[in-house]
Amino acid sequence: MFEHLDAVVRQYEELQERLSQPEVYSDASAYARCQKELSGIAPVAGAYQEYLAAGKSMASALELMEDPELAQLAREEYDEAKTRREALEQRIRLLLLPKDPNDEKNVIFEIRGGVGGEEGALFASDLYRMYAMYAEARGWKTEISNISETELGGIKEIDFVIEGEGAYSRLKYEAGGHRVQRVPVTESGGRIHTSAATVAVLPEVDEVDFRLDLNDVRIDVFRSSGAGGQKVNKTSSAIRVTHLPTGIVVECQNERSQYQNKDKALQILRAKLYEMEQAKQDASVAAQRKSQVGSGDRSDRIRTYNFPQNRVTDHRLTGEVKNFNLQHVIDGNLDEIIDALIAQDQAEKLSRQGEE
């Protein structure tokens, strides 16, 4: 690891030197490429330089310990530098973990009401509200591309895009089956019911990432519709895109024109096909979307929202903290859960890295 880090620091210094050369800073394109490369390794190089400095502080403190008058002060300096170096080593190991190339991309969400009928649809609506509030709090943009509602305000299914820096890096942990336990509004006897909804999270894919052959696509136009005639445009501008080789169907009806709906539907289709292609190339993520959304059954879940106990439990967390305040979470305050999932994911990767 340390030989690699030495090479990173040398590369960092060479890039800094290159940026000061006239042929680079006078060429906007070359300067941008160099700056991008520099910014990519700066966190690792900076942390390693701090690590080396902490090591030198430890060595200096050891020498001072030989002086009886300075021994106590030197011991304190040594302990402080050692603690700092250990923390920096952990940080460096995290920085060296392989990055998910999709982390900085926007996110395409699919939420489907699972078992539970109307209650499952109402829960799907709650989940959409939760993600929309989370996105708003982080300054991200949410845009619905397709929605099918029930008469009571529930959501049978909804497709939407969340645009924002690093959106996929955090929201990818939301994929899976979500289960709710509460007394439904349709329940007159006050009995607690268990319902479910499924969530799929896909990174948005550009044409550069995946080229879609339009000869494999059938595009149909139909009239938009929705519960109560709300939230959708009632002209014949809705688009249904079918990918003939795979049978994947995407509908989009919330944009103002056929062109916009077509563009959005092709964008979602491209993301789904890209995911399928990635799954073929990497056996560890085979059938990724299927594993994300599961069957929609009550027992197939990553998280349970227990209203009577005002508690959200994330079943993937293995530490002591895996229960969270329900009202806090359902109002879009997801950072505590997501941070815990990221920390656990990083710890598992570090453990595997150590075994290798």
NUDRENTI-770946 format. One record per residue (C-alpha): residue in three letters; x, z, y. Coordinates in pm, whole numbers, plus 50000, padded with zeros to 5 digits. Each point is the difference from the previous one (the first is absolute). Example, Ala and Ser with C-alpha at 12.3 -4.5 7.8 and 13.67 -1.06 7.14 Angstrom:
! residues 2
ALA512305078049550 SER501374993450344 
END
This chain:
! residues 356
MET500005000050000 PHE502745009350245 GLU501874967149955 HIS496764982250087 LEU499535022350305 ASP503554993050119 ALA499214962849978 VAL496765005250197 VAL501905017650281 ARG502594971950010 GLN497204974350017 TYR498315020150276 GLU503195000950207 GLU500614962849944 LEU496474991750116 GLN500455021150313 GLU503214981350074 ARG498304966549937 LEU497205008150244 SER502585003650278 GLN501464965349940 PRO498974972850253 GLU499024974649734 VAL497475024849860 TYR498455016850304 SER499714966250176 ASP498034985849705 ALA496545016149991 SER499344990549637 ALA503375012149870 TYR499735031850204 ALA496525007349860 ARG501184994849640 CYS503005022450055 GLN497905026750170 LYS497464999549717 GLU502745004049739 LEU501545028250201 SER496735018850039 GLY499394996849625 ILE503155019549905 ALA500255022650307 PRO498065029449847 VAL502245000749690 ALA503234995350196 GLY499015026750254 ALA499055025449734 TYR503224994049808 GLN502135004050312 GLU498245033250065 TYR500645009649637 LEU503744992950039 ALA500095019950325 ALA498375029649826 GLY502654997949727 LYS502775001350261 SER498325030450160 MET500015017349661 ALA503714992649953 SER500855013150347 ALA497975031749940 LEU501865006049671 GLU503314999450184 LEU498725024450262 MET498895024349727 GLU503685007749938 ASP500085017450339 PRO498455034949950 GLU498785001150360 LEU498154966949965 ALA498915002949638 GLN496425011350065 LEU499364973450265 ALA501664973749781 ARG497805010049704 GLU496864995050212 GLU501244966050116 TYR500854990349643 ASP496565010149867 GLU498254981350283 ALA502034968449940 LYS499445002249624 THR496225003250045 ARG500034970550239 ARG502054978749759 GLU497715007749706 ALA496964990050205 LEU501764967950109 GLU500894991449641 GLN496335003049902 ARG499004978650299 ILE502594973649909 ARG498754998449643 LEU496484994250130 LEU501214972950238 LEU501754982549710 LEU496864998449786 PRO498744964149954 LYS497534990750272 ASP496584985449924 PRO500144965550170 ASN496315003150083 ASP500205033450181 GLU499874985750353 LYS497104976649926 ASN496375003150099 VAL497515011249735 ILE496994983749838 PHE497555026249873 GLU497224995849745 ILE497555028549950 ARG497264997649737 GLY497285025149928 GLY500355010449634 VAL497645019749778 GLY497365021250169 GLY497804972850146 GLU499055006850362 GLU502195031150012 GLY503024979449889 ALA499294975450282 LEU499665028350254 PHE503335013949883 ALA501604965650040 SER498725000550359 ASP501605034250051 LEU503314986849871 TYR499894970250236 ARG499315023550292 MET502925022149890 TYR502464971049995 ALA498704985750328 MET500485033950170 TYR503485003449853 ALA500944965350124 GLU498645007550347 ALA501995032650020 ARG503214980949922 GLY499244972450247 TRP499324974149732 LYS497284973350015 THR497194997749743 GLU498084967749944 ILE497154995249749 SER499994966449824 ASN497095005349760 ILE497445027549943 SER496945004949783 GLU497855029750103 THR497045018849855 GLU496795009250178 LEU501135036450033 GLY503254990550171 GLY502215000449695 ILE502544973249915 LYS499854980849674 GLU503284983250083 ILE502194994450305 ASP503184980450069 PHE501975008150313 VAL503474996450147 ILE502035027450166 GLU502724986650227 GLY502845022250115 GLU503685007349963 GLY500755015149660 ALA496334999849897 TYR500654990549637 SER502825025549963 ARG497465028150040 LEU496684985749889 LYS501234986149667 TYR499605035149860 GLU496214997850051 ALA499474974749722 GLY497985012449704 GLY496765016949901 HIS498545025650242 ARG497425024849873 VAL497515020850200 GLN498075031149900 ARG497115009850228 VAL496235002350036 PRO498824964550082 VAL497554993850284 THR497744984349737 GLU500005032149789 SER496935021650061 GLY500955027349752 GLY503275009650164 ARG502074991149693 ILE503654989950034 HIS500714964449886 THR503284982649923 SER500464964650130 ALA502944976850052 ALA501424971450201 THR503054978249941 VAL502684990750253 ALA502484971249973 VAL502844996550250 LEU501834966850034 PRO502814990450239 GLU499094971650232 VAL501874968449898 ASP501194972050228 GLU500134963749899 VAL503775003549999 ASP499705026749728 PHE497544980849783 ARG498934963950028 LEU496374994549903 ASP499134965649865 LEU496694991150167 ASN499304974949723 ASP499365030349779 VAL497425014250241 ARG496264993850035 ILE498465010050334 ASP496275006150039 VAL498105007650319 PHE496955022950000 ARG497855020150239 SER501205035150082 SER497775028949904 GLY500035037750020 ALA497825030849977 GLY497725001850299 GLY501484968450143 GLN502845019450154 LYS503784995850020 VAL500024963849890 ASN499514966550162 LYS496764983749871 THR501184963950043 SER501214978649710 SER503615009550062 ALA500765022549702 ILE502654986649764 ARG500415003949627 VAL503404989949863 THR500464995349625 HIS503434996049845 LEU499214976749710 PRO502995007649769 THR499405037750005 GLY496315003050093 ILE500785024050287 VAL497254999450264 VAL500365012050359 GLU497185000950256 CYS500385004450374 GLN497075001450243 ASN500925022850289 GLU501894975650220 ARG498284979150268 SER500684965749857 GLN500424981749672 TYR503624993550089 GLN500765036950055 ASN498185010249682 LYS501824973449801 ASP503365010950138 LYS499325036649918 ALA498694992049649 LEU503074979149919 GLN502195028250130 ILE498395024849760 LEU500134975149711 ARG503694993950067 ALA500655037549983 LYS498195003049666 LEU501854970549849 TYR503325012950131 GLU499335033449832 MET499224982449672 GLU503244980450023 GLN501995031450072 ALA498375016949702 LYS501154971849773 GLN503565003350125 ASP500105037749965 ALA498595014849681 SER499885034850156 VAL497274988850239 ALA498134977649759 ALA496274999850064 GLN500655019750320 ARG496594995150155 LYS498265009249675 SER502065032049981 GLN499215007050365 VAL496244997649988 GLY499485009549636 SER496524997849859 GLY498125018550271 ASP499035026249746 ARG499745036850097 SER502975009549780 ASP502264972850141 ARG501315015250322 ILE503065007950209 ARG498185023750235 THR496895022149999 TYR498005009250312 ASN498145032349918 PHE497505006750279 PRO498585033449875 GLN503535014549994 ASN501164981150314 ARG503034988149805 VAL501794967449931 THR502224999149693 ASP502574972549946 HIS500574998549625 ARG503354982050028 LEU501725029050175 THR501815022749756 GLY501225027150238 GLU498245031350117 VAL498354982450294 LYS497484974449879 ASN496795013550159 PHE499084992350361 ASN497225008150247 LEU497204975149936 GLN498584997450351 HIS503494995150140 VAL500704971749756 ILE496624982850019 ASP500434998450381 GLY503084978449952 ASN502775025949998 LEU501874985649702 ASP503605006250101 GLU500335032749810 ILE498944983949671 ILE501984968150056 ASP503155019050100 ALA499745020749680 LEU499604968349791 ILE502974983350170 ALA502185031049949 GLN499075001349630 ASP500624962749959 GLN503445003150162 ALA500885030149786 GLU499104981049683 LYS502084970050109 LEU502965022750080 SER499675016049658 ARG500034966249827 GLN502934989450216 GLY501925031149888 GLU499304992249633 GLU501364965050045 
END
